[in-house]
Amino acid sequence: MRRMILTAAVAAAAWMPGLASAQSGDAAAGQRVFNQCRACHTPDQGGRNGVGPNLWGIVGRRAASIEGFRYSANMRTLGEGGHTWTDDTLGAYITNPKAVAPQGSMAYPGLRNAEQLANLIAYLNTLK
């Protein structure tokens, strides 16, 4: 567990230089970036879960907290440990999911483009 937390902290720190751009990201452009996510996730209030959980209200939500969704053991452990999705933790996770949840089931390799990441996070912040 300590290793997982340390890995998540390192990943978040690596993303920190882009934090200012995340706060000024373009949500409309982020909605277009989200098209990459639609194969597994829905962004709609009350929407269904897909291969991944529905992302409505993701910012500020505790990890692995959608009732009825079958999360990986790794993600459930993060949630039980109090991991909450913020701009920083989402940035780290979307950049490199396996750095945050090494045994997680998310197959996406990560979004490395800082501008697209900032835009995507700005869009995720509108889902409330």
Secondary structure, 3 states (H helix, E strand, C coil): CHHHHHHHHHHHHHHHHHHHHHHCCCHHHHHHHHHHCCCCCCCCCCCCCCCCCCCCCCCCCECCCCCCCCCCHHHHHHHHCCCECCHHHHHHHHHCHHHHCCCCCCCCCCCCCHHHHHHHHHHHCCCC
